Amino acid sequence: MLTATGINKYYGKLQVLKDVKLGIHKGEIVSIAGPSGSGKTTLLHILGTLDQADSGEIVLNGKKVNELKGKPLAAFRNRHIGFVFQFHHLLPEFTALENVCIPGWIAGTKKKDVEERAKELLITLGVGERLDNKPGAMSGGEQQRVAVARALINNPDIIFADEPTGNLDSANANELHQLFFHLREKFQQTFLIVTHNEELARMSDRILHMKDGRIV
């Protein structure tokens, strides 16, 4: 479903990604592990079209995403890719329901349809009673579940998660780990996760180990 070949990235004279190659199948949960500075987050951002490689090719469901730019790239990202970050990045002035709906509204889906799916997702993720709460009235674990619902709202092909449990205590982190596998079972959702959490990495279908800008 996702393939990347020959991915190279430089920051000035420093080469942070060195001819990276990988493939992800639909429904897989794959973790990327490795020491700080090994290039994990840079690779995730490039695969998720948040950054550009200096060379290489990325294909998602037959589409060469590295050839897209501007509005077509933004539209593709909105419809086909979901993101979950270490910090939830919810908009504080909006309710949980509104935060989840925003990507669907941007995509141009009917308001009623977006809201119905958002409610279904929030209930599935165990925060259905928080629909009308703003982020400040929710716990860290609840906020991260809302962020996962937001990532799912447009039925993305893949979710990229960057240290999704890094800001949670162990109990909430474990619940989020289980949630990813529940979402895979219910929606055949695909995940690529950058993590330092060894427990989450071991639970994954595969672990890609990175060192000095390479998958080793």
Secondary structure, DSSP 8 states (H G I E B T S, - for coil): -EEEEEEEEEETTEEEEEEEEEEE-TT-EEEEE--TTSSHHHHHHHHTTSS--SEEEEEETTEEGGG--HHHHHHHHHHHEEEE-SS----TTS-HHHHHHHHHHHTT--HHHHHHHHHHHHHHTT-GGGTT--GGGS-HHHHHHHHHHHHHTT--SEEEEESTTTTS-HHHHHHHHHHHHHHHHHH--EEEEE---HHHHHHSSEEEEEETTEE-
